[in-house]
């Protein structure tokens, strides 16, 4: 049987965290820096354990105003060390319960394309000994390989893609999908090529979207699990 995971970004202070945990099979828990709080992170961690949802650490930039979605320069050794320590501190919020690491926002996108950010992420993965949930066909492949960890290949069901496969910048039209047919077509296509499908917890209609996609994939013969 074909297997697919559905993951969601949680503990960022949005409305449907508890309900989404009834649908998804992996949760990327915000670690209280780009949004949320350490207390909220631990609350969601407890819910994940009760509902047998796989837990991932979701570290981001210290940029609450931009919700971690603004690019940050990492140039000098001091910059790299500062980012390394920031990410490790966020992983500590989850008290060793994380089963993988998925960077958030701009950190995710810069680490899949820029060598300095990728080198920091590699060092974090070596230190933590955890798999990376990341974007196939990018530096994330080499980051995971360099760290000697698994790459959990991820696709996005609620985001538009450029012709080269990368995500459309959120500032541009078409970045966030809302048409049900387009979402389902994309989910079905990606499910054959990735290990996990992501829906964002702040996307309008995220709960209904996750339910719709899960039901469609199960009807198509997929077993939905981590």
JOHUKA-V220568 format. One record per pair of residues at least 12 apart in sequence whose C-alpha atoms are under 7 Angstrom apart, sorted by the first residue. I is the first residue (numbers start at 1). J is the second residue. D is the distance in whole Angstrom. If there is no record, write none. Layout:
i=I j=J d=D
i=I j=J d=D
//
This chain:
i=1 j=222 d=6
i=1 j=223 d=7
i=2 j=221 d=7
i=2 j=222 d=5
i=2 j=223 d=6
i=3 j=222 d=5
i=3 j=223 d=5
i=3 j=224 d=6
i=3 j=225 d=7
i=4 j=191 d=6
i=4 j=195 d=6
i=4 j=196 d=6
i=4 j=222 d=7
i=4 j=223 d=6
i=4 j=224 d=5
i=4 j=225 d=6
i=5 j=25 d=6
i=5 j=26 d=7
i=5 j=195 d=6
i=5 j=196 d=4
i=5 j=197 d=6
i=5 j=224 d=6
i=5 j=225 d=5
i=5 j=226 d=5
i=6 j=24 d=5
i=6 j=25 d=5
i=6 j=26 d=6
i=6 j=196 d=5
i=6 j=197 d=5
i=6 j=198 d=6
i=7 j=24 d=6
i=7 j=25 d=6
i=7 j=26 d=4
i=7 j=27 d=5
i=7 j=28 d=7
i=7 j=196 d=7
i=7 j=197 d=6
i=7 j=198 d=5
i=7 j=199 d=6
i=8 j=24 d=7
i=8 j=26 d=7
i=8 j=27 d=5
i=8 j=28 d=6
i=8 j=198 d=6
i=8 j=199 d=5
i=8 j=200 d=6
i=8 j=201 d=6
i=9 j=27 d=6
i=9 j=28 d=5
i=9 j=29 d=6
i=9 j=200 d=5
i=9 j=201 d=5
i=10 j=27 d=6
i=10 j=28 d=6
i=10 j=29 d=5
i=10 j=30 d=6
i=10 j=201 d=6
i=11 j=29 d=6
i=11 j=30 d=5
i=11 j=36 d=6
i=11 j=40 d=6
i=11 j=41 d=5
i=11 j=44 d=6
i=12 j=30 d=6
i=12 j=35 d=5
i=12 j=36 d=4
i=13 j=36 d=5
i=14 j=201 d=7
i=14 j=202 d=6
i=16 j=207 d=7
i=20 j=207 d=6
i=23 j=210 d=7
i=23 j=211 d=6
i=25 j=53 d=5
i=25 j=54 d=6
i=25 j=225 d=6
i=25 j=226 d=6
i=26 j=53 d=5
i=26 j=54 d=4
i=26 j=55 d=6
i=26 j=226 d=6
i=27 j=53 d=7
i=27 j=54 d=6
i=27 j=55 d=5
i=27 j=56 d=6
i=28 j=55 d=6
i=28 j=56 d=5
i=28 j=57 d=6
i=28 j=58 d=5
i=28 j=102 d=7
i=29 j=41 d=6
i=29 j=56 d=6
i=29 j=57 d=5
i=29 j=58 d=5
i=30 j=57 d=7
i=30 j=58 d=5
i=30 j=59 d=6
i=31 j=57 d=7
i=31 j=58 d=6
i=31 j=59 d=6
i=31 j=90 d=5
i=31 j=91 d=7
i=31 j=93 d=6
i=33 j=60 d=7
i=33 j=61 d=7
i=33 j=62 d=5
i=33 j=64 d=7
i=34 j=60 d=6
i=34 j=61 d=6
i=34 j=62 d=5
i=34 j=63 d=5
i=34 j=64 d=5
i=34 j=67 d=5
i=34 j=68 d=5
i=35 j=64 d=6
i=35 j=67 d=6
i=38 j=93 d=6
i=42 j=94 d=7
i=54 j=99 d=7
i=54 j=226 d=7
i=55 j=98 d=5
i=55 j=99 d=6
i=56 j=98 d=5
i=56 j=99 d=5
i=56 j=100 d=5
i=56 j=101 d=5
i=56 j=102 d=7
i=57 j=91 d=6
i=57 j=98 d=6
i=57 j=100 d=6
i=57 j=101 d=5
i=57 j=102 d=6
i=58 j=101 d=6
i=58 j=102 d=5
i=58 j=103 d=5
i=58 j=104 d=6
i=59 j=87 d=6
i=59 j=90 d=6
i=59 j=103 d=5
i=59 j=104 d=6
i=60 j=103 d=6
i=60 j=104 d=5
i=60 j=105 d=7
i=60 j=107 d=6
i=61 j=107 d=7
i=68 j=105 d=6
i=68 j=106 d=6
i=69 j=105 d=5
i=69 j=106 d=5
i=70 j=106 d=6
i=71 j=106 d=5
i=74 j=116 d=6
i=74 j=117 d=7
i=75 j=116 d=7
i=80 j=120 d=6
i=84 j=120 d=6
i=84 j=124 d=6
i=88 j=124 d=7
i=99 j=130 d=6
i=100 j=130 d=5
i=100 j=131 d=5
i=100 j=132 d=6
i=100 j=133 d=7
i=101 j=130 d=7
i=101 j=131 d=6
i=101 j=132 d=5
i=101 j=133 d=6
i=102 j=132 d=6
i=102 j=133 d=5
i=102 j=134 d=7
i=112 j=138 d=5
i=112 j=139 d=5
i=112 j=140 d=5
i=113 j=138 d=7
i=113 j=139 d=6
i=118 j=143 d=6
i=122 j=143 d=5
i=122 j=144 d=7
i=122 j=146 d=7
i=122 j=147 d=5
i=125 j=147 d=6
i=126 j=147 d=5
i=130 j=149 d=7
i=131 j=149 d=5
i=131 j=150 d=5
i=131 j=151 d=6
i=132 j=144 d=6
i=132 j=150 d=6
i=132 j=151 d=5
i=132 j=152 d=6
i=133 j=151 d=6
i=133 j=152 d=4
i=133 j=153 d=6
i=133 j=154 d=6
i=134 j=151 d=7
i=134 j=152 d=6
i=134 j=153 d=6
i=134 j=154 d=6
i=135 j=153 d=6
i=135 j=154 d=5
i=136 j=153 d=6
i=136 j=154 d=7
i=152 j=195 d=6
i=153 j=194 d=5
i=153 j=195 d=5
i=153 j=196 d=6
i=154 j=194 d=6
i=154 j=195 d=6
i=154 j=196 d=5
i=154 j=197 d=6
i=155 j=190 d=6
i=155 j=194 d=6
i=155 j=196 d=6
i=155 j=197 d=5
i=155 j=198 d=6
i=156 j=197 d=6
i=156 j=198 d=5
i=156 j=199 d=6
i=157 j=183 d=6
i=157 j=186 d=6
i=157 j=187 d=5
i=157 j=197 d=6
i=157 j=198 d=6
i=157 j=199 d=6
i=158 j=176 d=6
i=158 j=177 d=5
i=158 j=183 d=6
i=158 j=199 d=6
i=159 j=175 d=6
i=159 j=176 d=5
i=159 j=177 d=5
i=160 j=174 d=6
i=160 j=175 d=5
i=160 j=176 d=6
i=160 j=177 d=6
i=184 j=213 d=6
i=187 j=213 d=7
i=188 j=217 d=7
//
